[in-house]
Amino acid sequence: MNAPAAAAALAALALVVPATASAKPAVCQRAALEAELVDGGQLDADHIANGERVNLIRCGDVTDDGNTDALFAVTSGGTAGNTRFGVIEGREDASPGALVLYKRGYKVGLARRDRRSFEVLQPHYAAADPNCCPSSFRLTRYRWFGNGFSAGKAKKLKNAPRRFYRP
């Protein structure tokens, strides 16, 4: 193979390898998560048509089994932001498994912490606070204890760390 042809082949390979290497496991794909929520009765076609969709997805093991799980938030489709959050366990083949947590919230932000915990951030409003501008935030850590998650005591924060709301 001549040098220009070899360079072209390497360039083509470089375009293919990163896409393959960075492909998300099925459990971390929005369509797969929404299908699981529809199958489980948590979402239906009307909810999705009105903007209730899986919005934030944080991939990684949070159930301490070595498999990639999906920590996710569902947006309200309106100004309330993310109004539900949950965890779907990943199977060994990276497909979605059981829904192990599904809770309500308001303007929920999520961050995976380690292989058995994650944190949820929500605004906390004083009596006179407008919807745009909460006085503070509450950070709650959820820990996996082998058969489910347990919420810790909420911690007050003055500002919202960006990691909770970035895509």
C-alpha positions as CSV (number, residue, x, y, z in Angstrom):
1,M,0.0,0.0,0.0
2,N,1.4,3.4,-0.9
3,A,1.8,6.2,1.7
4,P,-1.2,8.3,0.6
5,A,-3.5,5.2,0.6
6,A,-2.2,4.1,4.0
7,A,-2.7,7.6,5.4
8,A,-6.3,7.7,4.1
9,A,-7.0,4.3,5.6
10,L,-5.7,5.4,9.0
11,A,-7.7,8.6,8.8
12,A,-10.9,6.6,8.0
13,L,-10.2,4.2,10.9
14,A,-9.7,7.2,13.2
15,L,-13.1,8.4,12.4
16,V,-14.7,5.0,13.1
17,V,-12.9,4.0,16.3
18,P,-13.8,7.0,18.4
19,A,-17.5,6.7,17.5
20,T,-17.5,3.0,18.4
21,A,-15.5,3.5,21.6
22,S,-17.8,6.3,22.8
23,A,-21.1,4.6,22.0
24,K,-23.4,4.6,24.9
25,P,-24.7,1.3,26.4
26,A,-28.3,0.7,25.7
27,V,-29.2,1.3,29.4
28,C,-27.9,4.9,28.9
29,Q,-29.9,5.8,25.8
30,R,-33.0,8.0,26.2
31,A,-35.2,5.9,23.9
32,A,-34.5,2.7,25.9
33,L,-35.1,4.4,29.2
34,E,-38.4,5.9,28.0
35,A,-39.5,2.5,26.7
36,E,-38.8,1.0,30.1
37,L,-40.8,3.7,31.8
38,V,-43.7,3.3,29.4
39,D,-43.6,-0.5,29.9
40,G,-43.6,0.0,33.7
41,G,-46.5,2.5,33.6
42,Q,-44.5,5.5,34.7
43,L,-44.9,7.3,31.4
44,D,-47.3,7.1,28.5
45,A,-47.6,8.5,25.0
46,D,-49.6,11.5,26.3
47,H,-46.9,12.4,28.8
48,I,-44.2,12.1,26.1
49,A,-46.3,14.1,23.6
50,N,-46.6,16.9,26.3
51,G,-42.9,17.1,26.8
52,E,-42.3,14.7,29.7
53,R,-39.1,13.1,28.5
54,V,-36.0,11.6,30.0
55,N,-33.7,14.6,30.1
56,L,-30.6,14.1,32.2
57,I,-28.8,10.7,32.1
58,R,-25.8,9.9,34.2
59,C,-24.2,6.5,33.3
60,G,-22.2,4.4,35.7
61,D,-22.5,1.8,38.3
62,V,-24.6,3.0,41.3
63,T,-25.9,-0.4,42.5
64,D,-22.4,-1.8,43.2
65,D,-22.7,-4.8,40.9
66,G,-20.1,-3.8,38.3
67,N,-22.7,-3.1,35.6
68,T,-23.5,0.3,34.1
69,D,-26.7,1.7,35.5
70,A,-28.7,4.8,34.3
71,L,-29.4,7.5,36.8
72,F,-31.9,9.8,35.0
73,A,-34.3,12.7,35.4
74,V,-37.6,13.2,33.6
75,T,-38.4,16.8,32.6
76,S,-41.9,18.2,33.1
77,G,-42.1,19.8,29.7
78,G,-42.6,23.1,31.4
79,T,-41.1,25.6,33.9
80,A,-40.9,23.0,36.7
81,G,-37.8,21.5,35.0
82,N,-37.0,17.9,36.0
83,T,-39.8,16.6,38.2
84,R,-38.9,13.0,38.6
85,F,-35.7,11.0,38.9
86,G,-34.7,7.4,39.1
87,V,-32.3,4.6,38.5
88,I,-32.6,1.7,36.1
89,E,-30.2,-1.1,36.7
90,G,-28.0,-2.2,33.8
91,R,-27.7,-5.8,33.0
92,E,-24.4,-7.6,32.1
93,D,-25.1,-7.1,28.4
94,A,-25.7,-3.3,29.0
95,S,-29.4,-3.5,28.4
96,P,-31.9,-1.9,30.8
97,G,-32.9,-4.0,33.7
98,A,-35.2,-3.2,36.7
99,L,-36.4,0.2,37.7
100,V,-35.0,0.3,41.3
101,L,-35.9,3.9,42.2
102,Y,-38.4,6.5,40.8
103,K,-39.2,9.6,42.9
104,R,-40.8,13.0,42.5
105,G,-38.8,16.2,42.7
106,Y,-38.8,19.8,41.5
107,K,-36.1,21.2,39.2
108,V,-34.0,18.2,40.0
109,G,-30.3,18.1,39.2
110,L,-28.3,14.8,39.4
111,A,-24.7,13.8,39.9
112,R,-23.3,10.3,40.2
113,R,-20.9,10.0,43.2
114,D,-19.4,6.5,43.2
115,R,-20.4,2.9,42.5
116,R,-23.1,2.9,45.1
117,S,-24.3,6.5,45.5
118,F,-25.5,9.6,43.8
119,E,-26.7,13.0,44.8
120,V,-29.9,14.9,44.0
121,L,-30.0,18.7,44.1
122,Q,-33.3,20.7,44.3
123,P,-34.0,24.4,44.9
124,H,-35.3,25.5,48.3
125,Y,-37.6,28.6,48.2
126,A,-38.2,31.0,51.1
127,A,-41.7,32.5,51.3
128,A,-41.0,35.5,49.1
129,D,-38.7,33.8,46.6
130,P,-39.8,34.0,42.9
131,N,-39.7,30.7,40.9
132,C,-36.6,31.9,39.1
133,C,-34.5,32.5,42.2
134,P,-34.4,30.1,45.1
135,S,-32.7,31.2,48.3
136,S,-30.7,28.0,48.6
137,F,-30.5,24.4,47.4
138,R,-30.9,21.1,49.2
139,L,-28.4,18.3,48.4
140,T,-29.5,14.8,49.2
141,R,-27.2,11.7,48.9
142,Y,-28.8,8.4,48.0
143,R,-26.8,5.2,48.9
144,W,-27.3,1.7,47.7
145,F,-27.7,-0.9,50.4
146,G,-27.9,-4.1,48.4
147,N,-31.7,-4.1,47.8
148,G,-32.5,-0.4,47.4
149,F,-31.5,3.2,47.9
150,S,-31.7,5.1,51.1
151,A,-31.8,8.9,51.2
152,G,-29.5,10.7,53.6
153,K,-30.2,14.0,55.4
154,A,-30.4,17.0,53.1
155,K,-27.6,19.4,53.2
156,K,-28.1,23.2,52.5
157,L,-26.1,24.8,49.8
158,K,-26.1,28.5,48.8
159,N,-25.5,27.9,45.1
160,A,-26.1,25.1,42.7
161,P,-22.9,23.4,41.5
162,R,-22.9,23.2,37.6
163,R,-22.3,19.4,37.5
164,F,-25.9,18.8,38.6
165,Y,-27.6,20.4,35.6
166,R,-25.1,20.1,32.7
167,P,-26.1,17.5,30.0
